Amino acid sequence: MNLNVTAMALKQLRQLKRTKSKVLRIDAEMQGGCGTMMRFKLIEDEPRKSDMVIKAEGIDFFVDLFTKRNLDEELTLDYDEHDGFLFESEWGPMGLECHLA
């Protein structure tokens, strides 16, 4: 998996006040009923035994197996002043909520 981080996203990530014992996690959450969709969140979390680590621009992003199965192989993490952090793939924007201070 390849994660590209835009200059704007990198600037915002470096300004975050993070807890030292926690990691940045890309987390998938299923939403909806019959028309299920996947929403991706960027959160601070505890590392998990089965995590894989994606390194991008000197930053480690942790991903569990469930999330990895639902992410595209090529992702871009961008930042928008109104929408916050956004993932984009070859299929277009992917849902993302940011739960970071």
C-alpha positions in Angstrom: 0.0 0.0 0.0 1.3 3.5 -0.9 0.1 6.5 1.0 0.9 10.0 -0.5 0.6 12.9 1.9 0.1 16.3 0.4 2.1 19.3 1.6 -1.0 20.8 3.2 -1.8 17.5 5.1 1.8 17.2 6.2 1.8 20.7 7.6 -1.4 19.9 9.6 -0.1 16.6 10.8 3.1 18.1 12.1 1.1 20.7 14.0 -1.0 18.2 15.9 -0.6 17.9 19.6 -0.4 14.1 20.0 -0.2 11.8 22.9 3.2 10.1 22.9 1.9 6.6 23.9 -0.6 6.6 21.1 -0.3 6.1 17.3 -2.0 7.6 14.3 -4.5 5.0 13.0 -6.5 4.9 9.8 -9.6 3.1 10.9 -12.5 1.8 8.9 -16.1 1.9 10.1 -19.1 0.4 8.4 -22.2 2.6 8.2 -25.7 2.2 6.8 -28.1 -0.6 6.5 -28.8 -2.2 3.1 -26.6 0.3 1.3 -23.5 -0.2 3.5 -20.7 2.2 3.1 -17.3 2.4 4.6 -16.1 5.5 6.4 -12.5 6.0 7.2 -11.3 7.9 10.3 -7.9 9.2 11.3 -7.6 8.7 15.1 -5.1 8.4 17.9 -5.2 4.9 19.3 -3.2 2.2 21.0 -1.1 0.0 18.8 -2.5 -3.5 18.1 -0.6 -6.7 17.7 -1.8 -7.3 14.1 -1.3 -3.8 12.9 0.7 -3.0 9.7 2.5 0.3 9.5 2.4 2.5 6.5 5.3 5.0 6.4 4.7 8.3 4.6 6.8 11.5 4.8 8.4 10.2 8.0 5.1 9.6 9.8 3.9 6.1 10.8 0.2 5.3 10.1 -1.1 2.2 11.7 -3.8 0.1 10.0 -5.5 -3.1 11.2 -6.4 -6.0 8.9 -10.1 -5.1 8.5 -9.2 -1.5 7.4 -6.4 -2.7 5.1 -8.8 -5.0 3.2 -11.1 -2.0 2.5 -8.5 0.6 1.4 -7.2 1.1 -2.1 -3.6 0.3 -2.8 -2.9 4.0 -3.8 -4.2 6.6 -1.4 -3.6 10.3 -1.0 -4.1 12.1 2.3 -5.0 15.8 1.8 -6.2 18.6 4.1 -9.0 21.1 3.4 -9.6 24.0 5.8 -13.4 23.3 5.8 -13.5 19.5 5.6 -10.3 18.6 7.5 -8.3 15.6 6.5 -9.5 13.8 3.3 -8.5 10.5 1.7 -8.6 10.2 -2.0 -8.1 7.1 -4.2 -8.3 6.5 -7.9 -12.1 6.2 -7.4 -12.3 9.8 -5.9 -12.8 11.1 -2.4 -13.2 8.5 0.4 -15.2 9.3 3.6 -12.9 10.5 6.4 -13.6 11.9 9.9 -10.7 13.3 11.8 -10.8 12.8 15.6 -7.5 14.6 16.4 -7.1 17.8 18.3 
